């Protein structure tokens, strides 16, 4: 695919189980802070339905704070978070307590042409945007899989967040 934005970097996979419980989220954030990775890139967030608000529970917030202040042997961990994909549902990342946290770098998506991606949520917490595709099959960027295969980037803000995490 090419050298990319994070050539030569190493990844640490931290999985959030599908049960979407506060315990699973906190465990994921704790594992992120407990390894040698300096940057944690999320690909999960609250529902993108335009009507749900989500504040992180105390256990989730505490796990994030622990990773930020004590991760990497006391050097800290940086969290990069996607704004969400609910623009067409009139969602806004201000409703997501982790995306709008002052402790995260919040990332939106723009298309190859520089327009706002049709799925990328607006919000006051948005720090930066990164390029991505507009809709499936539209002209965009290439990425690689864990198996080192080239593929077109997915139309979601998590892909843009991964690019920002790679730059960081």
N, C-alpha and C positions, 0 to 999 in steps of 0.2 A: 504493500500500500504506500510505502514511502517512509521517511524517517519519523514524521509526526511531531507532535508537540511535547511528547514525553519520551523521546528516544533514549533507550538504555535504562529507563526507570524500572523498578520492581514493584509489583502489586501485592497487596495483602487482601485477600477476600474476607469480608465480614458479612455474614448472611443474617438477614432478619427472617425469622420463621414466619410462615403464612398465617399464624394465628392472630397477628396484629395486636397482641397484648402489650401492655406497658412493660411487663417483664421482658418480653422478647426485644422490644426497642431498647430498653436499658441495657440488656445483656450485649446487644450489638454495639452500642456506644461505648460500653466498658471494654469490650474486646478491641475496639478501634484505638482507644487510649492506652491499652496494655501492650501494644506491639511497637515496633520501631518505625512505623509509618508516620511521617510528619503531616500528611494531608489525608483526610478522610473525605471521600466523595460519596454523598448519598444518592441513591436512585429511588428513594421512597419518601412518601409524605402523606399528608392528609387526603381525604377524598376530594376529587375535583368536580363536585356536583353543584357548586354555586350557592349552597345553602348551609353547609356544615362549617362550624368553627371548631378548632381543636387547639387546646392549650396543652403543652406537655405536662404530664403528671410530675409529681415531685421526684419520683424515682428516676424518670427519664431525664429530667433537668439535672439532678445530682450526678448521674452517670456522665452527662455531657460536660459538666463543670469539672469533674474529676479528670476526664480525658484532656480537657483544655489546659488545666493547670499542672497536672502530674504526668501526662503522657510523655512518651519518649524520654523516660528517665528524668522528668522535671523540666524538659525543654518545651513541652506543650504540644498539642495537636490542633491543627487548623481544620475546621469543618466547612466544606463547600456543599451548598444545598440547592437543588433545583426549585424554581418558583412554582412549578406544577403545570399541568396540561389542560386546565379547565377553562380557558378563555372562551371557547364556544358555548360553555354552560354559564357564562358570566361569573366565573369564579375569580377570586382575587387572593394572592398569596398573603395578604394581611390576615386572612382567616386561619392560616397555618402557623401555629406557635413555634415551630422549628424553623420554617423558612423566614419568618419575620423576626427571629431572634437576633439581638445585637451580637451574638456569639458565633454567627454563621456568615459566610460569604454567599449571598443569594444570587443565583444565575438564571437569566432568561435566555430565550432563543431568538435569533434573527435568521432570515433566509439567506441563501447564497447571494441574493440581490440586495441585501441590507434592510429588507422590510421586516416588521414584527412578524414572527411566526404565528400562524393562525391559532395555535394551541397555547402559546406562551402567556401565562397570566400576568396582568399588571399588578403593581403594588408599590407602596412607599418604601419597602425594604429592599427593593431591587438594587444590587450593587453593580452588576456588570452583565452584558449579554455576550454570547458567543455564537458563531455561525452553525447552522444546521439546515436540514431540509424543511420545506414547507409542509407538503403532504407526501404520503408514500408515493414513490416513483418520480417525484420532482427532483430537479437538479440539485445536488448538494455535495456533501463531503463523504469521504470514505473513512472507515474505521477498521479496526482489526478485532477479531474474537480472541478469547482465551486460547484457542487452538491455533492462533496465528494465521487465520484466514481473513482475507479482505472481504468487506461487505459494505453496502451503503448504510450510512447512519440512519438510525430510527428517528421518526418525527416525534421527539419528546425533549423536554427540558433536561432530563437526566443525562442525555448525550452531550448537551452543551455544558452541563456542570462537570462532566468527566473531562472535557477539553480544558476548562478553566483549572481543574485540579491538576491536570498534567502540566500546565504552564506553571502553576504554583510549585 
